[in-house]
Amino acid sequence: MSYSSFENLEVWKRACRLSVRIYEILKDCRDFSLKDQMCRAAVSIASNIAEGAERDSKKEFVRFLHISKGSAAELRTQVYIATKIGLIDSEAHKELVTELVVLSKMLHQLATSIKK
């Protein structure tokens, strides 16, 4: 594979920034259950990229990228719900959904390039 470390992958860097952003947006959230679920999903995106990259197997890396993509979809769903119940404002909603769509595309493209 053409990278030297997962820390050099732009998709991993963006996923980490997204995790931090989720924590910032939800810092005063009193719905601890949804907050916990959203933070876990956000952290899972970057964590699975890193774990897959360190597996020393293209097949395993692709598998973990798909898990990351699933976590991104999970978080996107939670953002929609959090917005509907008033935990996230429309500006944050747009920011998060846009970034999650970009991350999903990047994960898909990376998995496709590794398979070739």
N, C-alpha and C positions, 0 to 999 in steps of 0.2 A: 504494500500500500504506500501511497506517496506522501504520507505525513510522518512527522517524527514524534509527535505527541498529540494527544487529544486536546491539550491546552492551545494548540495552534489552529484548531478547527474553528472557523467563524461560527458555525452552527452551535458549537458548545459555548462559545463566548456569549452569543446572543441568548442562549437558553439560561445561562447564569445571570445575565442582566435582567431577564424576564423574572426569574425567581426573586431577585432582590426587589424588583418593582411590585410584584404581588405582595410581598411582605410590607412594603411601604404603604400601598393602597389599603391594605387590611389591618394596619397597625392598631386602629381604634375599634375594630369590628368586635362586637360582643356576641356574635353568633359563632361561638368557638368551634362547633362541629363543622360548619361550612368553611370557616377560615382554615381549620386544620386540614380538611380535605383538599382545599385549593392549594395550600402551601405544599402539601405532600405531592400533589400532581405536578406542580411547577418544579420542585426540586428533582422529581423523578425524570424529567426530560433531560436535563444536563447529566444527571447521575448515570442514566442508562447509556448515553453516548460515551461517557468515560469508561464505564464498565465494558461495553462492547469493544471499544478500541483496544483495551488492554487484554483481550482474550486471545490474541495472536491467531485468530482464525477469521477469514473473510465471512464465512457462513455465520459464525457467532456474532460478528460485528453487525452484519445486516439484520440478524434477528433482534439484537438490542436496539438498533435504529428503528425497527418497526414497533418495539415496545415504547420507545420515546415518542414516536408519532401517535401512538394510542394515548399516551399521557397528555399530549398536546390537545387531542380531541376531547379528552375528559375535562381538561382545564377550560377549554373553550365552552363546553356545555355548562360548566359551573359559573363561568363569567356571565353567560346569558341568564342563568337563574339568579345570580347575585344582583344583576341589574334589574330584573323584573321585581325583586323584593326590596329594592332600594338600598342595597349595600354598596353598590358601585354606581357612580354617576355616568351619564352618557358619554362624556369625554374619555374617561378611563376605559369604558366599555369598548369604544372604537379603537383606542390605542392598543388594548390587549388583544382584541380579536384580530386586528390587522397583523400584529406581531406573531400571533399564534398561527395564522394562515401562512405567513412567510416561513416560519420555522417548519411547519409541516411540509411545505414544498421543498425546503432545503434538505430535510431529512430524507424525503423521497428521492431527490436527485442524488444525494450522497449514496444511498443504498443502491440505486441503479448503477452508479459509476463503479461501485465496489464489485457488484455482480459481474461486470464485463471483464 
